[in-house]
Amino acid sequence: MSAPDLSEETVSALRSAGLTAHTTVLLGAGASVTSGLPTWDQLAERLLVASGAVGSPEEAQLLLTRQDPLIVVEAARSALGSDWERKLRASLYEGVTAAEFSALHRATAAHAIESGPGGTTLATLNFDTLLEGALEAEVGAAALPVTTSVAPDGHEGFVVHHLHGIVTPTSSEGVVVALTDVLDLVEQESPWQLVFLRRVVERGAVIIAGTSYRDPDIRQWFHAALAEAPSHHAVFVILAREGFGVTKEEFRSLARSLSLQWTAIGIRPVLVHDYADAAQVVRELRYIDRDGYLSPADRAACVWRHHEHDFRALQNAYVAVLREDAEILQGVLDVETLNVSLWLSDADGTLARWASQDRHYDGASALRRADTGFDSMWIAGRALGSDELLVKDLPPDRLRRWSSVIALPIPVLHPHLPAMTSAVITIGLPDEARRYESSSYRWKGPLADIGDAWSTRLTDGLEWPSGAYTSDTTSEA
């Protein structure tokens, strides 16, 4: 699955569940892992090694796979003593110089901005302040991180509630990271986190994204909050296959069990493949309950049918444009030869190489297909699955013309619904990826301009289905 494959069946689970009353988005580690920060287990491993509590990463992994990670971290804290907070900060941001916002950060920020301050409640289990950074980058105003259930008196801007505390490169506040921290909280009659969750579940729907939900305190608090919530207000968890690290086949076999276990504890599961899919679900939240709504899969299918219908004319036009793009990119990438291709989602789980600068295809049946997702064998498929610009080396092959590929996801526009990544531009290049990464300051701007032009071009002349979401139905927004 990738964003264009999010079907009506997937998104319909979110309907009539309190979204129109109020929405709370709660982000977990999956939002920040794709920004370069460690998973919970990776952070625990770093702390154990840094503290000297274990002699190697392998010993740390052995402990983490056979015990509750919360109690394992107690060993690191005990060994570090007064140096604990400094090592915690260093371990969290190890190797991170300037973390980029993930697709989930950007989607959540965009959703909040559409709603305005107070229209959506924002919360996170993460220590970092990347969500605040994404909000600030979009609206140019600081978003306030808090470790309380309510914003300070007089604050009218965006607020992000950190349920497990805040850790920046220079300070920390209210951190919940080890077993004793959790036990101290759950023993309290009304910790601020429980007060907060009770309030947001009472107000409307809660969307949990990017977390495995294994924190015992969060599970206990949601259990208590749901017991008192209105029956039509639901808590959803978006479960991404990427977070489980399993294949598509394994995920399909686990789907029924995952659905049953979450439903049994009163939380509605939404199963997707990539963290970027979860981000697209968040983008769709404000629109799902509107009349005439088209799912991402339906929109992608419209784009694909438009291209199938006018295949020859669009093939000729696109090849000419790709040749012009290639000339621009040859200059900024400082190469004599390269190959630029356009890949387009068929809304059926695969990506088709629809046009290339150096050839004409006779019909859709002749197009090369690639699977999509974070673990795709194809760089174009991974770019669509991650919704991120990728610069990657190709496996060595003496018969292959290209040594590396740049892949740029292309968002496809709809006049009234959220943009979604449904296409990819790839550039086959003669040298290793590191050469182009080091000169990205020269080519990222021109490539972004090329991508913007394709975003518009892909829907030129496309007539969306009559009765689909129109400007008349957006007047309520």
C-alpha positions, -999 to +999 in steps of 0.1 A: +000+000+000+010+036-005-011+067-001-029+062-035-040+028-024-059+040+007-093+028-003-128+038+007-130+007+029-099+018+048-110+054+054-147+046+060-138+031+094-132+067+106-166+080+097-192+091+122-169+087+152-166+122+166-143+137+140-166+166+132-170+174+169-133+175+177-101+157+167-070+149+188-039+136+171-015+117+192+019+109+176+043+081+187+078+072+178+070+063+142+067+100+135+102+107+145+120+075+135+118+086+098+134+119+109+165+101+121+157+097+158+160+063+174+132+039+181+125+032+218+146+000+217+175+018+199+174+046+226+175+020+254+204+002+237+224+034+234+218+043+271+228+008+282+261+009+263+268+046+272+263+038+309+286+008+309+258-014+322+265-037+293+297-043+274+283-042+238+252-034+217+247-072+213+244-076+251+219-047+252+198-063+225+198-096+244+184-079+275+158-059+255+145-090+237+141-110+269+128-084+294+105-055+297+125-026+281+113-002+308+130-021+336+161-026+314+166+012+312+167+013+350+201-003+348+214+025+326+199+052+349+214+036+380+248+032+364+249+068+351+238+085+384+241+123+381+251+121+345+218+105+335+201+135+319+231+145+299+235+110+285+198+108+278+200+139+257+231+128+239+217+093+232+184+107+218+201+131+194+232+110+186+242+115+149+213+140+144+225+174+132+194+188+117+165+164+117+140+169+089+102+168+096+087+135+087+055+130+066+036+124+098+049+157+113+040+177+082+006+161+078-003+166+115+008+202+113-012+208+081-043+193+097-039+215+128-033+246+107-065+240+087-084+237+120-067+267+136-054+268+172-079+250+194-096+233+165-074+202+168-057+190+200-021+179+195-003+154+217+028+132+214+046+104+233+079+116+218+105+136+237+115+157+207+099+189+195+098+182+158+060+186+156+064+221+171+091+227+145+068+216+117+041+239+129+065+268+132+079+262+097+044+263+082+028+292+101+059+312+112+049+313+149+062+293+177+042+263+189+044+257+227+055+223+241+039+216+275+039+188+301+004+198+314-032+190+305-039+226+296-021+255+280-009+284+301-034+312+307-034+337+279-017+314+253-037+315+220-014+297+196-006+260+190+002+238+219+017+203+218+011+181+250+040+158+257+026+129+277+061+114+284+080+147+288+103+168+267+140+163+259+159+189+238+196+188+231+201+212+261+173+204+286+147+179+298+114+182+316+089+156+330+106+126+314+089+092+316+114+067+303+119+039+329+097+016+349+098+036+381+086+067+362+056+047+349+048+032+383+049+066+400+024+079+374-001+051+375-002+051+413-014+087+412-052+091+414-054+117+386-022+123+368-024+152+343-021+128+314-053+109+325-071+142+329-060+152+294-071+120+278-104+119+295-111+154+282-101+148+246-121+115+243-151+133+257-147+161+231-145+138+200-123+114+181-087+105+190-062+094+163-031+075+175-004+073+148+031+060+148+030+040+180+028+003+190+008+013+221+030-008+244+033+018+271+015+004+302+005+039+314-010+050+281-030+017+279-043+022+314-053+058+309-071+052+276-090+023+292-102+046+319-110+074+295-129+052+271-151+039+300-164+074+305-166+086+269-197+091+247-204+059+227-201+078+194-166+091+202-139+067+191-102+062+196-084+050+165-049+035+161-032+037+127-011+005+125+017+007+099+034-024+087+066-004+087+065-003+125+062-041+127+090-048+102+072-076+085+065-084+048+033-077+030+024-114+031+031-116+068+011-084+075-019-098+056-018-130+077-016-109+109-044-085+099-073-103+114-055-109+147-044-073+149-080-061+142-095-084+168-070-076+196-075-038+192-112-040+189-113-061+220-098-032+241-122-006+226-098+009+201-105+009+164-076-002+142-068+013+108-042-009+090-017+007+065+017-003+052+039+028+056+042+057+081+036+080+051+002+062+046-006+071+082+003+107+073-022+106+044-049+093+067-043+123+090-045+147+059-079+132+050-095+136+085-112+169+078-129+156+046-139+120+053-174+129+066-182+153+038-207+145+010-191+135-022-157+126-006-133+106-028-108+083-011-071+086-022-075+053-041-105+067-060-086+099-068-055+080-080-078+058-101-092+089-118-057+101-126-047+067-140-078+063-162-073+098-175-038+088-186-049+055-201-077+072-221-053+097-237-023+074-237-007+083-270-012+120-268+001+122-233+029+098-240+042+121-267+038+153-247+054+138-216+084+124-234+091+159-248+088+175-214+111+149-198+137+157-224+135+193-214+138+184-177+168+162-185+186+192-201+180+213-170+191+185-147+223+177-167+234+212-160+227+214-123+239+178-116+270+184-138+267+151-158+269+144-195+242+118-195+213+108-173+178+093-177+146+109-164+114+089-160+079+094-147+063+067-126+025+068-120+004+049-094-022+026-109-042+027-076-039-011-075-007-015-054+019-009-081+037+019-097+041+020-135+070+037-154+047+057-175+071+077-196+109+082-201+129+107-220+145+082-243+116+060-255+079+059-264+056+031-250+028+017-272+003+012-244-003+006-206+003-031-210+039-024-220+048-004-189+073-017-163+057-021-129+072-017-094+058-026-060+055+002-035+063+007+001+092+012+025+107-022+016+102-021-022+130-034-043+125-003-065+137+031-054+107+047-071+085+024-050+103+033-018+100+071-026+063+067-031+060+047+001+080+072+022+069+104+005+105+116+008+132+126-017+156+097-020+192+096-033+203+059-035+230+037-050+218+009-072+232-027-066+263-034-086+256-048-120+281-045-149+252-045-174+234-015-157+240+019-172+233+039-140+250+037-106+225+057-085+190+072-086+174+103-074+137+098-067+113+127-062+077+120-050+051+141-069+019+151-051-012+150-073-036+179-068-074+179-064-093+212-064-109+206-030-093+175-014-058+170+001-028+165-022-015+130-022+017+115-036+007+095-066+037+098-089+075+098-088+102+113-110+134+092-111+168+103-124+193+076-133+228+088-128+263+076-137+281+081-104+276+070-068+249+087-047+274+105-024+285+127-052+250+141-058+242+143-020+272+166-015+261+189-043+224+189-034+224+226-028+228+230-066+201+207-078+173+206-052+158+239-061+156+232-099+143+196-092+116+210-069+105+234-097+103+204-120+083+185-095+058+214-090+052+216-127+045+178-129+020+182-099-001+205-120+005+187-154-007+153-142-043+166-138-044+190-167-076+182-186-088+157-160-126+159-153-133+146-118-165+125-114-197+145-112-210+147-077-176+144-062-165+168-035-170+203-048-166+239-036-203+238-025-195+211+001-164+229+014-184+259+027-187+242+061-149+240+065 
